[in-house]
Amino acid sequence: MKVGARSTTGWRATIAVAMSNYIEAGSIIAIATSLAFWQSAFGISDFAVGLLAALSANAFGAAIGAILGGPLCDRFGRKAIYTYDLLVYMVGVLLAAFAVNYAMLLAAFVITGIAVGAGVPASWTYIAEQAPSGGRAKHVGTAQLAWSIGPLIGFALAAGLAPLGLLGSRLIFLHLFVVAAVVWWVRQGLTESTIWTEEGRGASAIGARGLRGLFTRRVNVTALLFLGGIYLFWNTVAGQAGIFMPRVYDTAGLHSPVAQDLLQVLVWGCTVAATYLGFMRYGDRMSQRLLYVIGAALGIAGWIVLVAFTDGGMPTMLAFAVLWGVSAGVGAQAFYGLWASELFATPYRASAQGVMFCVVRSFTGLLSYFFPTLLAVTGLTGVGLLLIGLLTVALIIGAVWAPSTRGKTLQEIERERYGSRGSTMNTEVAV
């Protein structure tokens, strides 16, 4: 039987597509837990380490992939991205696993980042379009769940393989290669998004596909500002925490690499639990605005605890891990993935996510470029206050402008925001 002859549908399709998020997060954690080993092995400076982080799947690499992949996804279909993105990804992680110098490692991180950036917007788009209207948060939450499991497994592997040093890090990259190969094979049986097939190419009343159509409507621009604001301020914090958290723990007094990794296992264990028991269970049933605010507030509380009680030892670390972990499970990224698929019309749904992902990861990259030096110069207090401020802005934006879309079909939301397909009416509604 040909690989493409089988059919992958329903929850199996959702899980296969959601694995883009496992692969993205797994890449970031593989980088985070290996940076110290690479730095020691290749004798590179903090500045060079910042460049690795800035050009990786955590930042600029993903930004480039997203701005390319989003419009391509709208033009050629959601499935088209899945035919090629993981092949590129496998090249990147394989290069990282066998890197023998800094240049080879840098190229590996850039290639991996581009593949991740192309795949993630397509995954959120596909899942939302195929999900039932009464369970869209639950299905989109699967992507968030996969994103959480990636670091959970990544940090657990890092702790277990720590005695092997750099070899252990290389093995983690090889594990990502194997996962990507299996997921790529499963995805070959995916059917194209029904909504894109039936509506995406015939929506002339909505406007042109891709970036051109996206920026010609005011309703799109307001949604871009709202969602971009949420994701920008939150992910700038999460991006640093994801890749530089071992350095933050070290600055706070926790010096053991194994202890740092185990603490991160707790963080992501809490995120997995909160995603499943919180976002996936209640995202379709209760006020999404309230759930968002709860998650955002817990994240702020976590960083306040870490900054205010730096000398509190392990109890402080544990409190931070639980608060930040639960926050990530029901917070900005989960709602961003949901709302970003709801607030844009089919012809440019993926393009919108590509634009926002590009901008957000670019800002994350800018801070990543200087973060190791900034942490060394200002200490945890200075960096922590900056991060708390960014999280507070994200909370305010979501609390004020959260949309009312729960339980509605994507077609109903589209008609409310854009007017009838059969007319040229431009119905503007509040985000």
N, C-alpha and C positions, 0 to 999 in steps of 0.2 A: 504493500500500500504506500502511496506517495505521502510525504510528510504533510502536505497541505490538504490531503483528502479528508482527514478527520475534522470534526467540528468542536470548537471550544466555546461553550456558551454558559449563561447563567452565572452562578457564584464561581465556578471554575474560571470563567473568563475574567471576572472581577479580580480574583486573586492573582491570576497570571499578569494582568495589567498593573495591579497594585505593587507587584514586585519591583517596579521601577523605583519605588520609594525605598524599599529595602536596599537595593543596590546603591542608590544615592547616599543614604545614610551610612551604609556599610563602608562606602569609599571614604567618606569624611572621617569616620572613626579609625579606619585603617591608617589614614594619614596622621590623625591626631596622636595615636598611640605609637607611631613609628618615627615621628619627627626627631625626638631626642636621639634615637639610634642612628638615623641618617646623619644627623648633625655631628655626632661623635665619629662615625665611620668615615665621612667625607671631609671632616674638618671645616665645616661651613659656619658662617656667622649667624647671629640672630636676624640680621637683615635678610640674608639669603633664605632663612627658614620662613620669614614672613612672606617672601616672594613665592615660595612653594605653596604656602597656604592660600595666597591671594590668587594664584593662577589655577587652582585646583577645582574639584567638584563643589567645593564650598563657596566659590566666589566667581572670579572672572571666567574661568573655563566653562562653568555652568551657564553663565550669562551669555556667552557667545553661542553655545548650543541652543539655548532657549529662543534667542532672537532669530535663529535660523530654523529651528524645528517647529515653532508655533505657526508661522505662515505656511510652511510646507505641509503641515498637518491639515490646515484648512483647505489648501489647494488640492492636494492629492489624496486626502483621506487619513483617518486616524490609524488604520492598519498599516499604511505605507511606512510610517515611522518605525513600527515594530519589526519590520522586515530587515532593517539595517542598523538601528541604533546600538543594539547589544553586540553586534559584530565589531563595531568600532570600540565599544567599551571593553570587550575582551582583549583587544590589542593593547589598550591602555594599561589595564591591570597586569597583563603579562609582562609588559615592559617594566612596570614598577617592581614586580616580583624578582626580576633578574637584573635590575639596574646596577651598574658597576661604577657610575660616576654621577655627578650632580646634573650634568646636561641631560643624560638619559632619564634621570628621575623627573626632572622638570618637564620634559616632553611627555612622559607617561602621565603625569598629573593633568597636563593640559588636555591631552586626548581623552582621558577618562572624564574630565569635567565637561567637555563638549558633548560627549555621548549622553551623560546624565542630564544635561540641560535640555537636550532635544527630546528626551523621553518623558520627563516628569510632567510638563504641561499636557502632553498628549494623554498621559495616563489619567489625570484628573478629569479631562474632557470626556474621554471614552467612558469612564465609569459612571459619571453623572448622566450622560446621554442614554446609557443602557439601563440605568436603575429605575425602579418604580417610584412614582412621585411620593408615595407615602413612606418610602424607605431610602430616600436619596442620601440622607446623612449617614445612615447605617452603611450603605455601600461605599460612599466616599470615605467614611471612617476606616474602611479596610485599608485604604492607601496610607492613612495616618498610622494604623496599627502596624503595617509592614515597615513604615519609616521608623517606628519605635523599636520593633524587634531587631532591626539591623544593628543599632548601637548596643542593644542588650547582648546580642551574640558576639558582636565585635569586641566589646570590652571584656566579656567573659573569656574569649579566646586570647585576648591580649594578656589577661592575668594568668591564664594557664600556661601560655607560651613564653612568658617573661624570662624565665631562666635561659631560654635559647637566644635572647638578645635580638639582633637584627634578623637572624634566621627565622625567628618566630613571626616577625612582621612580614617577611616575605611569604610565609605560609598563609597568613591572613589574606594577602592579596591573591594568592592562588585559590583560596576558598571562594573568593568573589568571582574568579574566573569560572569555576565549576558551576556555581549558582547561576551565573549569567548564561552559560551554555544550556543548562537545563531549561531555564525560563524561555530562552529564545526558541528552543525546540517546541515547547508547549504552545507558544504564541503563534506558531505557524498555522494553527487550526482556528484562530480567531476569525469571526466574521466581521465585516465592516460595520461601523456604527449605523444603525437604521436611520436615525435622525439626520445624520450627515448625508446619507444616500438619498433620502426622500426630500429633504428640505434645503440642505446646504447649498446645492447648486442652482436651486430655483427661486432663491429669495431675493429677487431683484428689487422688490419694494423696500427691503431692509437696507440694501446697499451692496457695494462691491465686496468681494471676499478679501480676507487678509488685512494687512496694515492700511491699505487705502480706504477701505470701507470703515475700518475701526475709528479713524480719526475724523470722519466726516459728520459724526453725530454727537451732539452735546451730551446726550444721555450716556454715551460710551465714555466720554471724557470724565464726567462726574463719577462714574463707577470706577474708572482707572485711578482717580485721585483717592477715592475712599479705600479701595482694596489695596492699592499701592502703599497708602499710608499705614494701614494695619500691618501689612507684611514687611514693609521697609523697616519700621521702627522695632518690630518684634524680632525679625530675622537678623538684624544687625547685632542684636544681643545673642540670639541663639547660635548664630554662626561662630561667634568668638567662643561661646561656651562649648560648642561641639568640637572644635578643633584645638582650642587652647586650654580647656578645662584642667588638664594635668598640671599646666604651669600655674594656673590660678590656685589650685590646691597646694602646690608647692610653696607659693607665696604666702598662703594662709597658714602654713606650718605643717602640712601633711606631705612628707618627703618621699615616702615609699611608693615606687611606681605600681606595685601590686595593690597596695591599699587604695591608691588613686583609681585604679581600674575597677576595683571591687565597689568603690563608692559610686562610680558611674554605672555599674551594673544595677545598683539600687535605684539610681535616678531613672534609668530606662525601664526597669521593672515597674516602677510606679507609673511611668508614662504608658506602658502597655496596659496596665490594669485600668488606668483612668480613661484611656481611649475606648476600651471595650465596655467597661461598666458605666462610663459617663457619657462620652460623645456618641458612641454607636447606639447605646440604649435609650438615651434621652434626647438626642439631637432632633428626632422627628416627633417628639411628644411634648416638650416643654418650650418655654420662651427661649429662643436662641440668643436673644440679647442678654438675658439673665445668665445663661450658661457661659457665654463669652466673658462677661464681666467677672464671674466667679473664677474662671481660669486665669484671666489677666491679673486679678488681684492676688491670687496665690503666688504667681511668678514674682511680682513685686515684693511680696512678703519674704519670699525665699532669699532674694538678693539683699534685702535689708538685714535679715538675720546674719548672712555671711559677712556683710561689711561691718555691721554694728558690733558683732561678737566674734571678731577675728581670733581673739585669744581664748575662745570658749572650748577649743579642742574638738574632740570627736562628736560630742552632743550637738555642737553648732553645725558641723559638717553633715550629720545625719538629718537634722531639721531642714537644712538647705536642700539636701537630696530629695527628701519627700515632697517638700513644697514645690520646688522647681519641676520635679518629675510629674506630679499630678497636674500642674499648670500646663505643661506641654501636651498632655493628653487631651485636655478639653479647651485649649487656648487658640491662639491666633492662627496657627498653620492649619489646623483642622477646619476652622471656619473659613479661612481663606480658600482652601481647596473646594469647599462647598459653594460659597457665594461667587467665586470667580467663574464657576461653570453656570451659575444661574442668571447672572446679571448681564450676560452678553448673548447676542443672537448667534445662531449656528454658523453663519458664514465667516465669523471672525472670533469664535469662542476660544480656540486654541491660540490664535494670534495675540489676543488680549493677555492671555496668561504668559505667553512668551515674552511680551513686552515688559510686563510687571516683573517676571522672574529675572529678566535681564537687568533691569534697573536695580532691583533689590540686591541681587548677587554682586552687582558692580559696587554698590555702596559697602556691602560686606567685605568685598575684596580690598577696598580702600582702607578700611579700618584694620583688616587682617595684615596688611602690608606693614603697619606701624604698631600693631597690638603688642608683640613681644617686647619691643623697646619701650612702649608706653607703660606696660605693666612693670618693667624693671625700674623705670624712672619715678613713676608716681605711686607705685604700690597698689595694693588691693583697694584701699579707700578711694583713691582718685578714679581708678577705672570703674569701681563698683558704683559710685555715684553717677557716673556717666551712663552706665547701663540701666540703672534704676530710672533715670530720667527718660530714656528712650522707651522703656516698658510702660511708663506712665502715659506717654503720648499715645501709644498704641491702645491702651485701655480706653482713653477718652474718645478716640476716633470711633472705635467699635461700639461704645456705649451710646454715643449720640446718633450715629448714622446706620446702625444695624438694619438690614432690610427685613421686610415681612414677606417671606417666600415659602415658609414651611407648609408642606402638604400640597403645593401647587405643581402642576406639570410644567416642564420647561416651555411648552407652547403657550400656556396661560401666562407665565411670567413674561414671555416675549411679547405677547399681545398687549399686556399692561404697560410695558415700557416703550414699545415701538409703535403701537397701533396695529391695525389690521394689515395683513400682508397684501391684501387686495387694494389698498389705498396708499396714498403718499402721506397720510397723516403722521405726524411725529408727536406721539403722546409722551410727554416728559413726566415722569413720576419721581418722587423723592427716593433717593437711594436708601 
